[in-house]
Amino acid sequence: MIEKTIHIGPAFDGGMGSVIQGYIKLLGLPKENVWNSYKNGFIKSLPRLFAICFKILFRTPKNIICYHIHIADDGSLPRKLIIALCLKSRNKKFIVHLHGSKFQEHSSQILFVKLLARLSNAVVCITEQMKKFLEKENLNCRIFVIPNFCETIAKNPMDLEKHNNPVKVVFAGRYMQRKGVYDLLTAFEKANFDFPARLDLFGDCEEEKVRKIAKNSMKKDCINVSYWIEHSEYLKKLPDYDFLVLPSHIEVFPMSILEAMGVGLPVIGTFVGGIPEMIENNKNGVLFEARNIDELINALEKLVNNLELRTELGKNAWIDAKARFSPEIILKKLEDVYEKITMPNL
């Protein structure tokens, strides 16, 4: 069944592109079953879009029985609507896979999502929170939840008890307010730790602003601000840390949390988006209300000061990642969706 599908999405650079690349590897699809509709800007991508529409309308592969359209936000929506209309005109079955979440904040984008959903045979979203939002829109279509998967789940969780001081805390994300990086810097400075602690930050965007704040901090010697490094290099460094902090104000389903869980690190996160679907408070991590500095301080002190708790939460995070977000689990979910929408009566 899987070999009879075509995946349509952006080229493999950027956030959603890297997630799609993971899907392509997981499914083992050949190049001809992957159609890139976007790369390097709207105008430059038009030939790609027209080429896809031409293939659908005039050169549809005979052995393909399902198309899988990956969608982010903004310009991705109208492009994919054009593709969906072409597929519908040829009476082809297709899935709309929603990776972004900004459409929930904009009425114009909600309209595009509604149109795409009603044209499709099914909608796949990555969180239960997103599914509940869509159900309120009365889309009159089948909605499935398939979370992102983690390709890098370790065979065994890290033994955090073997780590030496200082306690190493990591943040990985854009340097901007919505990721909570400034909340983290404030909380880390104010927190009272019983053991030496170090905070390493990896990101981009407002790097100079973050560096300035870190330089002026009373704990400046314990804070290291880095630009993005190669993802493979970051993953190599990740097991050296004791826990990850992602104090986001807005979030969907952050891969940085999955990656930390996959090596057995506990996570401090917020009650926003899909994070509570990944982290169960005080079981495999610690959650707090976004923007609440006092709660973030408490969470930092809680994990830095308690090795036994860090170790327990980290092991639980790894067990949870393996049970819910491993590639084989997600592959089975996707196969089930394909089977359901390609049944003759659907």
Contacts in CASP RR format, 6 or more apart in sequence:
PFRMAT RR
TARGET T0000
AUTHOR 0000-0000-0000
METHOD contacts of the structure
MODEL  1
MIEKTIHIGPAFDGGMGSVIQGYIKLLGLPKENVWNSYKNGFIKSLPRLF
AICFKILFRTPKNIICYHIHIADDGSLPRKLIIALCLKSRNKKFIVHLHG
SKFQEHSSQILFVKLLARLSNAVVCITEQMKKFLEKENLNCRIFVIPNFC
ETIAKNPMDLEKHNNPVKVVFAGRYMQRKGVYDLLTAFEKANFDFPARLD
LFGDCEEEKVRKIAKNSMKKDCINVSYWIEHSEYLKKLPDYDFLVLPSHI
EVFPMSILEAMGVGLPVIGTFVGGIPEMIENNKNGVLFEARNIDELINAL
EKLVNNLELRTELGKNAWIDAKARFSPEIILKKLEDVYEKITMPNL
1 65 0 8 1.000
1 66 0 8 1.000
1 335 0 8 1.000
1 338 0 8 1.000
1 339 0 8 1.000
1 342 0 8 1.000
2 27 0 8 1.000
2 28 0 8 1.000
2 29 0 8 1.000
2 334 0 8 1.000
2 335 0 8 1.000
2 338 0 8 1.000
3 29 0 8 1.000
3 33 0 8 1.000
4 63 0 8 1.000
4 64 0 8 1.000
4 65 0 8 1.000
4 66 0 8 1.000
5 27 0 8 1.000
5 29 0 8 1.000
5 33 0 8 1.000
5 64 0 8 1.000
5 65 0 8 1.000
5 66 0 8 1.000
5 67 0 8 1.000
5 68 0 8 1.000
5 338 0 8 1.000
6 33 0 8 1.000
6 34 0 8 1.000
6 35 0 8 1.000
6 61 0 8 1.000
6 64 0 8 1.000
6 66 0 8 1.000
6 67 0 8 1.000
6 68 0 8 1.000
7 20 0 8 1.000
7 23 0 8 1.000
7 24 0 8 1.000
7 27 0 8 1.000
7 29 0 8 1.000
7 33 0 8 1.000
7 34 0 8 1.000
7 35 0 8 1.000
7 67 0 8 1.000
7 68 0 8 1.000
7 70 0 8 1.000
8 35 0 8 1.000
8 37 0 8 1.000
8 52 0 8 1.000
8 67 0 8 1.000
8 68 0 8 1.000
8 69 0 8 1.000
8 70 0 8 1.000
8 80 0 8 1.000
8 83 0 8 1.000
9 16 0 8 1.000
9 17 0 8 1.000
9 20 0 8 1.000
9 35 0 8 1.000
9 36 0 8 1.000
9 37 0 8 1.000
9 38 0 8 1.000
9 69 0 8 1.000
9 70 0 8 1.000
9 71 0 8 1.000
10 16 0 8 1.000
10 17 0 8 1.000
10 20 0 8 1.000
10 36 0 8 1.000
10 37 0 8 1.000
10 38 0 8 1.000
10 39 0 8 1.000
10 70 0 8 1.000
10 72 0 8 1.000
10 76 0 8 1.000
11 17 0 8 1.000
11 36 0 8 1.000
11 38 0 8 1.000
11 39 0 8 1.000
12 18 0 8 1.000
12 20 0 8 1.000
12 21 0 8 1.000
12 36 0 8 1.000
13 39 0 8 1.000
16 70 0 8 1.000
16 72 0 8 1.000
16 99 0 8 1.000
16 100 0 8 1.000
17 70 0 8 1.000
18 231 0 8 1.000
19 99 0 8 1.000
19 148 0 8 1.000
19 255 0 8 1.000
20 70 0 8 1.000
22 149 0 8 1.000
22 151 0 8 1.000
23 70 0 8 1.000
24 34 0 8 1.000
25 151 0 8 1.000
26 149 0 8 1.000
26 151 0 8 1.000
26 327 0 8 1.000
26 330 0 8 1.000
26 331 0 8 1.000
27 331 0 8 1.000
27 334 0 8 1.000
32 61 0 8 1.000
33 64 0 8 1.000
35 52 0 8 1.000
35 55 0 8 1.000
36 48 0 8 1.000
37 45 0 8 1.000
37 48 0 8 1.000
37 49 0 8 1.000
37 52 0 8 1.000
37 79 0 8 1.000
37 80 0 8 1.000
37 83 0 8 1.000
38 45 0 8 1.000
38 48 0 8 1.000
38 49 0 8 1.000
38 76 0 8 1.000
38 79 0 8 1.000
39 45 0 8 1.000
39 48 0 8 1.000
42 75 0 8 1.000
45 79 0 8 1.000
49 79 0 8 1.000
49 82 0 8 1.000
49 83 0 8 1.000
52 83 0 8 1.000
52 86 0 8 1.000
53 82 0 8 1.000
53 83 0 8 1.000
53 86 0 8 1.000
55 61 0 8 1.000
56 83 0 8 1.000
56 86 0 8 1.000
56 87 0 8 1.000
56 90 0 8 1.000
56 92 0 8 1.000
57 86 0 8 1.000
57 89 0 8 1.000
57 90 0 8 1.000
60 90 0 8 1.000
60 92 0 8 1.000
64 92 0 8 1.000
65 93 0 8 1.000
65 342 0 8 1.000
66 93 0 8 1.000
66 94 0 8 1.000
66 95 0 8 1.000
66 121 0 8 1.000
66 338 0 8 1.000
66 341 0 8 1.000
66 342 0 8 1.000
67 87 0 8 1.000
67 92 0 8 1.000
67 93 0 8 1.000
67 94 0 8 1.000
67 95 0 8 1.000
68 94 0 8 1.000
68 95 0 8 1.000
68 97 0 8 1.000
69 80 0 8 1.000
69 83 0 8 1.000
69 84 0 8 1.000
69 94 0 8 1.000
69 95 0 8 1.000
69 96 0 8 1.000
69 97 0 8 1.000
69 116 0 8 1.000
69 120 0 8 1.000
70 97 0 8 1.000
70 99 0 8 1.000
71 77 0 8 1.000
71 80 0 8 1.000
71 96 0 8 1.000
71 97 0 8 1.000
71 98 0 8 1.000
71 99 0 8 1.000
71 100 0 8 1.000
71 116 0 8 1.000
72 99 0 8 1.000
72 100 0 8 1.000
73 100 0 8 1.000
73 101 0 8 1.000
73 102 0 8 1.000
73 103 0 8 1.000
73 109 0 8 1.000
74 102 0 8 1.000
74 109 0 8 1.000
77 103 0 8 1.000
77 109 0 8 1.000
77 112 0 8 1.000
77 113 0 8 1.000
77 116 0 8 1.000
78 112 0 8 1.000
80 96 0 8 1.000
80 116 0 8 1.000
81 112 0 8 1.000
81 115 0 8 1.000
81 116 0 8 1.000
81 119 0 8 1.000
84 94 0 8 1.000
84 96 0 8 1.000
84 115 0 8 1.000
84 116 0 8 1.000
84 119 0 8 1.000
84 120 0 8 1.000
85 119 0 8 1.000
87 94 0 8 1.000
87 119 0 8 1.000
88 119 0 8 1.000
93 121 0 8 1.000
93 341 0 8 1.000
93 342 0 8 1.000
93 346 0 8 1.000
94 120 0 8 1.000
94 121 0 8 1.000
95 120 0 8 1.000
95 121 0 8 1.000
95 122 0 8 1.000
95 123 0 8 1.000
95 124 0 8 1.000
95 337 0 8 1.000
95 341 0 8 1.000
96 116 0 8 1.000
96 117 0 8 1.000
96 120 0 8 1.000
96 122 0 8 1.000
96 123 0 8 1.000
96 124 0 8 1.000
97 123 0 8 1.000
97 124 0 8 1.000
97 125 0 8 1.000
97 146 0 8 1.000
98 113 0 8 1.000
98 123 0 8 1.000
98 124 0 8 1.000
98 125 0 8 1.000
98 126 0 8 1.000
98 130 0 8 1.000
99 126 0 8 1.000
99 252 0 8 1.000
100 126 0 8 1.000
100 252 0 8 1.000
101 130 0 8 1.000
101 252 0 8 1.000
101 273 0 8 1.000
102 109 0 8 1.000
103 109 0 8 1.000
103 110 0 8 1.000
103 112 0 8 1.000
103 113 0 8 1.000
104 110 0 8 1.000
104 130 0 8 1.000
104 133 0 8 1.000
110 137 0 8 1.000
113 134 0 8 1.000
113 137 0 8 1.000
114 137 0 8 1.000
114 139 0 8 1.000
116 123 0 8 1.000
117 123 0 8 1.000
117 134 0 8 1.000
117 139 0 8 1.000
117 141 0 8 1.000
118 139 0 8 1.000
118 140 0 8 1.000
118 141 0 8 1.000
120 141 0 8 1.000
121 141 0 8 1.000
121 142 0 8 1.000
121 341 0 8 1.000
121 346 0 8 1.000
122 141 0 8 1.000
122 142 0 8 1.000
122 143 0 8 1.000
122 144 0 8 1.000
122 337 0 8 1.000
122 340 0 8 1.000
122 341 0 8 1.000
123 134 0 8 1.000
123 139 0 8 1.000
123 141 0 8 1.000
123 142 0 8 1.000
123 143 0 8 1.000
123 144 0 8 1.000
124 143 0 8 1.000
124 144 0 8 1.000
124 145 0 8 1.000
124 146 0 8 1.000
124 337 0 8 1.000
125 131 0 8 1.000
125 134 0 8 1.000
125 143 0 8 1.000
125 144 0 8 1.000
125 145 0 8 1.000
125 146 0 8 1.000
126 145 0 8 1.000
126 146 0 8 1.000
126 147 0 8 1.000
126 148 0 8 1.000
126 252 0 8 1.000
126 253 0 8 1.000
127 145 0 8 1.000
127 147 0 8 1.000
127 252 0 8 1.000
127 253 0 8 1.000
127 273 0 8 1.000
127 274 0 8 1.000
127 277 0 8 1.000
128 145 0 8 1.000
128 274 0 8 1.000
128 277 0 8 1.000
129 273 0 8 1.000
129 274 0 8 1.000
129 277 0 8 1.000
130 145 0 8 1.000
130 252 0 8 1.000
131 143 0 8 1.000
131 145 0 8 1.000
134 143 0 8 1.000
135 143 0 8 1.000
142 340 0 8 1.000
142 341 0 8 1.000
144 333 0 8 1.000
144 337 0 8 1.000
146 330 0 8 1.000
146 333 0 8 1.000
146 334 0 8 1.000
146 337 0 8 1.000
147 253 0 8 1.000
147 277 0 8 1.000
147 278 0 8 1.000
147 324 0 8 1.000
147 325 0 8 1.000
147 330 0 8 1.000
148 253 0 8 1.000
148 255 0 8 1.000
148 258 0 8 1.000
148 325 0 8 1.000
148 330 0 8 1.000
149 258 0 8 1.000
149 325 0 8 1.000
149 326 0 8 1.000
149 327 0 8 1.000
149 329 0 8 1.000
149 330 0 8 1.000
150 255 0 8 1.000
150 258 0 8 1.000
150 259 0 8 1.000
150 261 0 8 1.000
150 262 0 8 1.000
150 321 0 8 1.000
150 325 0 8 1.000
150 326 0 8 1.000
150 327 0 8 1.000
151 327 0 8 1.000
152 235 0 8 1.000
152 259 0 8 1.000
152 262 0 8 1.000
152 263 0 8 1.000
153 262 0 8 1.000
153 263 0 8 1.000
153 318 0 8 1.000
153 321 0 8 1.000
153 322 0 8 1.000
153 325 0 8 1.000
153 326 0 8 1.000
154 239 0 8 1.000
154 262 0 8 1.000
154 263 0 8 1.000
154 264 0 8 1.000
154 318 0 8 1.000
156 318 0 8 1.000
157 262 0 8 1.000
157 263 0 8 1.000
157 264 0 8 1.000
157 314 0 8 1.000
157 315 0 8 1.000
157 317 0 8 1.000
157 318 0 8 1.000
157 319 0 8 1.000
158 239 0 8 1.000
158 263 0 8 1.000
158 264 0 8 1.000
158 265 0 8 1.000
158 314 0 8 1.000
159 311 0 8 1.000
160 242 0 8 1.000
160 264 0 8 1.000
160 265 0 8 1.000
160 307 0 8 1.000
160 310 0 8 1.000
160 311 0 8 1.000
160 314 0 8 1.000
161 307 0 8 1.000
161 311 0 8 1.000
163 240 0 8 1.000
163 242 0 8 1.000
165 195 0 8 1.000
165 196 0 8 1.000
166 195 0 8 1.000
166 196 0 8 1.000
166 197 0 8 1.000
166 198 0 8 1.000
166 222 0 8 1.000
167 193 0 8 1.000
167 195 0 8 1.000
167 196 0 8 1.000
167 197 0 8 1.000
167 198 0 8 1.000
167 242 0 8 1.000
167 303 0 8 1.000
167 304 0 8 1.000
167 310 0 8 1.000
168 197 0 8 1.000
168 198 0 8 1.000
168 200 0 8 1.000
168 240 0 8 1.000
168 241 0 8 1.000
168 242 0 8 1.000
169 188 0 8 1.000
169 197 0 8 1.000
169 198 0 8 1.000
169 199 0 8 1.000
169 200 0 8 1.000
169 241 0 8 1.000
169 242 0 8 1.000
169 243 0 8 1.000
169 244 0 8 1.000
169 245 0 8 1.000
169 300 0 8 1.000
169 304 0 8 1.000
170 199 0 8 1.000
170 200 0 8 1.000
170 201 0 8 1.000
170 202 0 8 1.000
170 238 0 8 1.000
170 241 0 8 1.000
170 243 0 8 1.000
170 244 0 8 1.000
170 245 0 8 1.000
170 260 0 8 1.000
171 181 0 8 1.000
171 184 0 8 1.000
171 199 0 8 1.000
171 200 0 8 1.000
171 201 0 8 1.000
171 202 0 8 1.000
171 244 0 8 1.000
171 245 0 8 1.000
171 246 0 8 1.000
172 201 0 8 1.000
172 202 0 8 1.000
172 203 0 8 1.000
172 234 0 8 1.000
172 244 0 8 1.000
172 246 0 8 1.000
172 256 0 8 1.000
173 179 0 8 1.000
173 181 0 8 1.000
173 202 0 8 1.000
173 203 0 8 1.000
173 246 0 8 1.000
173 256 0 8 1.000
174 181 0 8 1.000
174 203 0 8 1.000
174 204 0 8 1.000
174 205 0 8 1.000
175 181 0 8 1.000
175 201 0 8 1.000
175 203 0 8 1.000
175 204 0 8 1.000
175 205 0 8 1.000
175 206 0 8 1.000
175 207 0 8 1.000
175 209 0 8 1.000
175 210 0 8 1.000
176 205 0 8 1.000
176 206 0 8 1.000
177 249 0 8 1.000
178 248 0 8 1.000
178 249 0 8 1.000
178 250 0 8 1.000
179 246 0 8 1.000
179 247 0 8 1.000
179 248 0 8 1.000
179 249 0 8 1.000
180 247 0 8 1.000
180 248 0 8 1.000
180 249 0 8 1.000
180 290 0 8 1.000
181 201 0 8 1.000
181 210 0 8 1.000
181 247 0 8 1.000
182 210 0 8 1.000
182 213 0 8 1.000
183 247 0 8 1.000
183 291 0 8 1.000
183 293 0 8 1.000
183 296 0 8 1.000
184 199 0 8 1.000
184 201 0 8 1.000
184 245 0 8 1.000
184 247 0 8 1.000
184 296 0 8 1.000
185 210 0 8 1.000
185 213 0 8 1.000
185 214 0 8 1.000
185 217 0 8 1.000
185 223 0 8 1.000
186 293 0 8 1.000
187 247 0 8 1.000
187 293 0 8 1.000
187 296 0 8 1.000
187 297 0 8 1.000
187 300 0 8 1.000
188 197 0 8 1.000
188 199 0 8 1.000
188 217 0 8 1.000
188 219 0 8 1.000
188 222 0 8 1.000
188 223 0 8 1.000
188 300 0 8 1.000
189 217 0 8 1.000
189 218 0 8 1.000
189 219 0 8 1.000
190 293 0 8 1.000
190 297 0 8 1.000
191 197 0 8 1.000
191 297 0 8 1.000
191 300 0 8 1.000
191 301 0 8 1.000
191 304 0 8 1.000
192 301 0 8 1.000
193 300 0 8 1.000
193 301 0 8 1.000
193 304 0 8 1.000
193 305 0 8 1.000
194 304 0 8 1.000
194 305 0 8 1.000
195 304 0 8 1.000
195 305 0 8 1.000
196 222 0 8 1.000
197 222 0 8 1.000
197 300 0 8 1.000
197 304 0 8 1.000
198 222 0 8 1.000
198 223 0 8 1.000
198 224 0 8 1.000
199 219 0 8 1.000
199 222 0 8 1.000
199 223 0 8 1.000
199 224 0 8 1.000
200 224 0 8 1.000
200 226 0 8 1.000
200 241 0 8 1.000
201 210 0 8 1.000
201 214 0 8 1.000
201 223 0 8 1.000
201 224 0 8 1.000
201 225 0 8 1.000
201 226 0 8 1.000
202 226 0 8 1.000
202 227 0 8 1.000
202 228 0 8 1.000
202 229 0 8 1.000
202 234 0 8 1.000
203 226 0 8 1.000
203 227 0 8 1.000
203 228 0 8 1.000
204 227 0 8 1.000
204 228 0 8 1.000
207 225 0 8 1.000
207 227 0 8 1.000
210 225 0 8 1.000
211 225 0 8 1.000
214 220 0 8 1.000
214 223 0 8 1.000
214 225 0 8 1.000
217 223 0 8 1.000
229 237 0 8 1.000
235 259 0 8 1.000
238 259 0 8 1.000
238 260 0 8 1.000
238 263 0 8 1.000
238 265 0 8 1.000
239 263 0 8 1.000
239 265 0 8 1.000
241 260 0 8 1.000
241 265 0 8 1.000
242 265 0 8 1.000
242 303 0 8 1.000
242 304 0 8 1.000
242 310 0 8 1.000
243 260 0 8 1.000
243 265 0 8 1.000
243 266 0 8 1.000
243 267 0 8 1.000
243 268 0 8 1.000
243 303 0 8 1.000
243 310 0 8 1.000
243 313 0 8 1.000
243 314 0 8 1.000
244 256 0 8 1.000
244 257 0 8 1.000
244 260 0 8 1.000
244 265 0 8 1.000
244 266 0 8 1.000
244 267 0 8 1.000
244 268 0 8 1.000
245 267 0 8 1.000
245 268 0 8 1.000
245 269 0 8 1.000
245 296 0 8 1.000
245 299 0 8 1.000
245 300 0 8 1.000
246 254 0 8 1.000
246 256 0 8 1.000
246 257 0 8 1.000
246 267 0 8 1.000
246 268 0 8 1.000
246 269 0 8 1.000
246 270 0 8 1.000
246 275 0 8 1.000
247 268 0 8 1.000
247 269 0 8 1.000
247 270 0 8 1.000
247 288 0 8 1.000
247 290 0 8 1.000
247 296 0 8 1.000
248 254 0 8 1.000
248 269 0 8 1.000
248 270 0 8 1.000
248 272 0 8 1.000
248 275 0 8 1.000
248 290 0 8 1.000
249 270 0 8 1.000
249 272 0 8 1.000
249 290 0 8 1.000
249 291 0 8 1.000
250 272 0 8 1.000
250 273 0 8 1.000
251 270 0 8 1.000
251 272 0 8 1.000
251 273 0 8 1.000
251 274 0 8 1.000
251 275 0 8 1.000
252 273 0 8 1.000
252 274 0 8 1.000
253 273 0 8 1.000
253 274 0 8 1.000
253 277 0 8 1.000
253 278 0 8 1.000
254 275 0 8 1.000
254 278 0 8 1.000
257 267 0 8 1.000
257 269 0 8 1.000
257 275 0 8 1.000
257 278 0 8 1.000
257 279 0 8 1.000
258 278 0 8 1.000
258 321 0 8 1.000
258 325 0 8 1.000
260 266 0 8 1.000
260 267 0 8 1.000
260 317 0 8 1.000
261 267 0 8 1.000
261 278 0 8 1.000
261 284 0 8 1.000
261 314 0 8 1.000
261 317 0 8 1.000
261 318 0 8 1.000
261 320 0 8 1.000
261 321 0 8 1.000
261 325 0 8 1.000
262 317 0 8 1.000
262 318 0 8 1.000
262 321 0 8 1.000
262 322 0 8 1.000
262 325 0 8 1.000
263 318 0 8 1.000
264 314 0 8 1.000
264 315 0 8 1.000
264 317 0 8 1.000
264 318 0 8 1.000
264 321 0 8 1.000
265 314 0 8 1.000
265 317 0 8 1.000
266 284 0 8 1.000
266 285 0 8 1.000
266 286 0 8 1.000
266 303 0 8 1.000
266 310 0 8 1.000
266 313 0 8 1.000
266 314 0 8 1.000
266 316 0 8 1.000
266 317 0 8 1.000
267 278 0 8 1.000
267 279 0 8 1.000
267 284 0 8 1.000
267 285 0 8 1.000
267 286 0 8 1.000
267 317 0 8 1.000
268 285 0 8 1.000
268 286 0 8 1.000
268 287 0 8 1.000
268 288 0 8 1.000
268 296 0 8 1.000
268 299 0 8 1.000
268 300 0 8 1.000
268 303 0 8 1.000
269 275 0 8 1.000
269 279 0 8 1.000
269 285 0 8 1.000
269 286 0 8 1.000
269 287 0 8 1.000
269 288 0 8 1.000
269 299 0 8 1.000
270 287 0 8 1.000
270 288 0 8 1.000
270 289 0 8 1.000
270 290 0 8 1.000
271 287 0 8 1.000
271 288 0 8 1.000
271 289 0 8 1.000
271 290 0 8 1.000
272 290 0 8 1.000
275 287 0 8 1.000
276 287 0 8 1.000
278 325 0 8 1.000
279 285 0 8 1.000
279 286 0 8 1.000
279 287 0 8 1.000
279 317 0 8 1.000
280 320 0 8 1.000
281 287 0 8 1.000
282 313 0 8 1.000
283 313 0 8 1.000
283 316 0 8 1.000
284 313 0 8 1.000
284 314 0 8 1.000
284 316 0 8 1.000
284 317 0 8 1.000
284 319 0 8 1.000
284 320 0 8 1.000
285 313 0 8 1.000
285 314 0 8 1.000
285 316 0 8 1.000
285 317 0 8 1.000
286 299 0 8 1.000
286 302 0 8 1.000
286 303 0 8 1.000
286 313 0 8 1.000
288 295 0 8 1.000
288 296 0 8 1.000
288 298 0 8 1.000
288 299 0 8 1.000
289 295 0 8 1.000
302 309 0 8 1.000
303 309 0 8 1.000
303 310 0 8 1.000
303 313 0 8 1.000
323 329 0 8 1.000
340 346 0 8 1.000
END
